[in-house]
Amino acid sequence: MARESLLGQVPVLTGEELAALLPSEKGRTRESLIAYHVRRGHLLRARRGLYAVVPPGVSPQGHSPDPYLLAAKMADDAVLAYHTALEVHGKAHSVFERFFFLTSTRARPVTFRAFRFESVRHPRALRRRRQESFGVKTVDRSGVPVRVTTLERTLVDVLDRSDLGGGWEEIWRSLESVEFFDLDKVVEYALLLDNST
């Protein structure tokens, strides 16, 4: 498959998505085709099974893939959350190089270049009630659907886990830029968490 054909696809691909685009040719396996494109600098390997497409005319070393797209594809059920959600919504006071995503499975932190991607399990109360998708919406980022927590859920989440929101000052400065919260959703989500704090 030509480099230009890869560019017609999304900028970040999982191994499964990439394998579907790279048909086996003359007995070569899909894995060897992916390895070929990585060696040629057409693809960057962010971690095992996750790749970023390198545009023509850009060196692999000079290409900086969208870290939010990488975070959104770190797990099949990844939901961008906490400070990362504030950044996606354009409400974060500061830009971080740590990206948090919710997932039902445990995953080790991944470091790719200057970025660190950290998985966080859904809160236990939500898992118990099977409400992990409460307060989750899908937004478009560079033509890719990305799941992210709503501002209402993010408000409660960063107050519950201030360490994942950047600390109290960052949380305060970020949330003061939010024009409107649906307080019914805030209360409903806070009650779902069963957290007295």
C-alpha positions as CSV (number, residue, x, y, z in Angstrom):
1,M,0.0,0.0,0.0
2,A,1.4,3.4,-0.9
3,R,2.0,6.1,1.6
4,E,-0.6,8.3,0.0
5,S,-3.2,5.6,0.5
6,L,-2.4,5.6,4.2
7,L,-2.9,9.3,4.4
8,G,-6.5,9.0,3.1
9,Q,-7.2,7.1,6.3
10,V,-7.4,8.4,9.8
11,P,-4.2,9.8,11.3
12,V,-4.0,7.3,14.1
13,L,-4.7,3.6,13.6
14,T,-4.8,0.5,15.7
15,G,-3.1,-2.7,14.5
16,E,-6.5,-4.2,13.6
17,E,-7.6,-1.1,11.6
18,L,-4.2,-1.0,9.9
19,A,-4.3,-4.8,9.1
20,A,-7.7,-4.3,7.4
21,L,-6.1,-1.6,5.1
22,L,-3.0,-3.7,4.3
23,P,-4.0,-6.8,2.3
24,S,-1.5,-9.6,2.2
25,E,0.5,-9.6,-1.0
26,K,2.5,-12.6,-2.5
27,G,2.5,-14.5,0.8
28,R,3.7,-11.6,2.9
29,T,1.9,-11.3,6.2
30,R,0.2,-8.2,7.3
31,E,2.6,-7.9,10.1
32,S,5.5,-7.7,7.8
33,L,3.8,-5.0,5.7
34,I,3.2,-3.0,8.8
35,A,6.9,-3.5,9.8
36,Y,7.9,-2.4,6.3
37,H,5.9,0.9,6.6
38,V,7.4,1.6,10.0
39,R,10.9,1.0,8.7
40,R,10.2,3.3,5.7
41,G,9.0,6.1,8.0
42,H,5.4,6.0,6.7
43,L,4.1,5.0,10.2
44,L,5.2,5.7,13.7
45,R,4.7,3.0,16.3
46,A,3.4,4.6,19.5
47,R,3.1,1.3,21.3
48,R,2.4,-2.3,20.3
49,G,-0.7,-2.2,18.1
50,L,-1.0,1.6,17.8
51,Y,0.4,3.6,14.9
52,A,0.4,7.2,13.6
53,V,0.5,8.0,9.9
54,V,3.4,10.2,8.9
55,P,2.4,12.8,6.2
56,P,4.6,13.0,3.1
57,G,7.4,15.5,3.3
58,V,7.7,15.1,7.1
59,S,10.3,13.0,8.7
60,P,9.2,10.5,11.3
61,Q,11.3,12.3,13.9
62,G,9.7,15.6,13.1
63,H,6.1,14.4,13.0
64,S,4.1,15.0,16.2
65,P,0.9,13.0,16.1
66,D,-2.2,14.3,17.9
67,P,-1.8,13.0,21.5
68,Y,-5.5,13.1,22.1
69,L,-6.1,10.7,19.2
70,L,-3.4,8.4,20.5
71,A,-5.0,8.5,24.0
72,A,-8.4,7.7,22.5
73,K,-7.0,4.6,20.8
74,M,-5.0,3.3,23.8
75,A,-7.8,0.9,24.6
76,D,-10.9,-0.3,22.7
77,D,-13.1,1.3,25.3
78,A,-11.0,4.4,26.0
79,V,-12.8,7.5,27.3
80,L,-10.7,10.7,27.6
81,A,-11.2,12.0,31.2
82,Y,-10.1,14.3,34.0
83,H,-7.6,17.0,32.8
84,T,-7.5,15.5,29.4
85,A,-11.2,16.0,29.0
86,L,-10.8,19.6,30.1
87,E,-8.2,20.0,27.3
88,V,-10.4,18.4,24.7
89,H,-13.3,20.7,25.7
90,G,-11.0,23.7,25.4
91,K,-11.4,24.6,29.1
92,A,-8.0,23.6,30.6
93,H,-6.0,26.4,32.0
94,S,-2.7,24.6,31.2
95,V,-1.6,22.1,28.6
96,F,-0.3,18.9,30.1
97,E,1.9,16.2,28.6
98,R,0.0,13.5,30.7
99,F,-3.1,12.1,29.1
100,F,-5.7,10.2,31.1
101,F,-8.3,7.8,29.7
102,L,-10.9,5.7,31.4
103,T,-11.0,2.0,30.5
104,S,-12.4,-1.2,32.0
105,T,-9.1,-3.0,31.7
106,R,-5.9,-2.4,33.5
107,A,-3.1,-1.0,31.3
108,R,0.4,0.0,32.0
109,P,1.3,3.7,31.4
110,V,2.7,4.3,28.0
111,T,5.4,6.9,27.2
112,F,5.6,8.1,23.6
113,R,8.1,10.9,23.0
114,A,7.3,13.6,25.6
115,F,3.7,12.3,26.2
116,R,2.7,9.9,29.0
117,F,-0.6,8.1,28.6
118,E,-2.2,6.7,31.8
119,S,-5.2,4.5,32.1
120,V,-7.6,4.9,35.0
121,R,-10.3,2.3,35.8
122,H,-13.9,3.5,35.9
123,P,-15.0,4.3,39.4
124,R,-16.0,1.2,41.3
125,A,-19.6,2.5,42.0
126,L,-20.1,2.9,38.2
127,R,-18.8,-0.5,37.4
128,R,-21.0,-2.0,40.1
129,R,-24.1,-0.3,38.5
130,R,-22.9,-0.9,34.9
131,Q,-23.0,2.9,34.4
132,E,-19.5,3.4,32.9
133,S,-20.9,5.3,29.9
134,F,-22.8,7.8,32.1
135,G,-21.8,11.3,31.1
136,V,-19.8,10.2,28.1
137,K,-20.2,11.8,24.6
138,T,-18.5,11.4,21.3
139,V,-16.7,14.4,19.7
140,D,-15.0,14.7,16.3
141,R,-11.3,15.3,16.3
142,S,-9.6,15.4,12.9
143,G,-12.3,13.3,11.4
144,V,-12.0,10.6,14.2
145,P,-14.8,10.0,16.7
146,V,-13.3,10.4,20.2
147,R,-15.2,9.4,23.4
148,V,-14.8,12.0,26.2
149,T,-16.5,12.7,29.5
150,T,-19.0,15.6,29.5
151,L,-18.2,18.8,31.4
152,E,-20.6,17.8,34.1
153,R,-19.0,14.4,34.7
154,T,-15.5,16.0,34.4
155,L,-16.4,18.5,37.1
156,V,-17.3,15.8,39.5
157,D,-14.4,13.6,38.5
158,V,-11.7,16.2,39.0
159,L,-13.1,17.2,42.3
160,D,-13.1,13.5,43.3
161,R,-9.6,12.9,42.0
162,S,-7.8,16.2,42.1
163,D,-4.5,14.5,41.4
164,L,-5.8,13.7,37.9
165,G,-7.1,17.2,37.4
166,G,-3.8,18.9,37.8
167,G,-4.2,20.1,41.4
168,W,-6.7,22.5,43.0
169,E,-5.4,25.7,41.4
170,E,-5.5,24.2,37.9
171,I,-9.0,22.8,38.5
172,W,-10.2,26.1,39.8
173,R,-8.7,28.1,36.9
174,S,-10.0,25.6,34.4
175,L,-13.5,25.3,35.7
176,E,-14.0,29.1,36.0
177,S,-13.9,29.2,32.2
178,V,-17.0,27.0,31.9
179,E,-20.1,29.1,31.1
180,F,-22.8,26.5,32.0
181,F,-23.2,23.2,33.9
182,D,-26.4,21.2,33.8
183,L,-26.7,20.9,37.6
184,D,-29.2,18.1,37.4
185,K,-26.6,16.0,35.6
186,V,-23.9,17.0,38.1
187,V,-26.0,15.9,41.0
188,E,-27.1,12.7,39.3
189,Y,-23.5,11.7,38.6
190,A,-22.3,12.7,42.0
191,L,-25.0,10.4,43.6
192,L,-24.0,7.6,41.3
193,L,-20.5,7.7,42.7
194,D,-21.6,7.0,46.2
195,N,-18.8,9.1,47.5
196,S,-19.5,11.1,50.7
197,T,-16.8,13.6,49.9
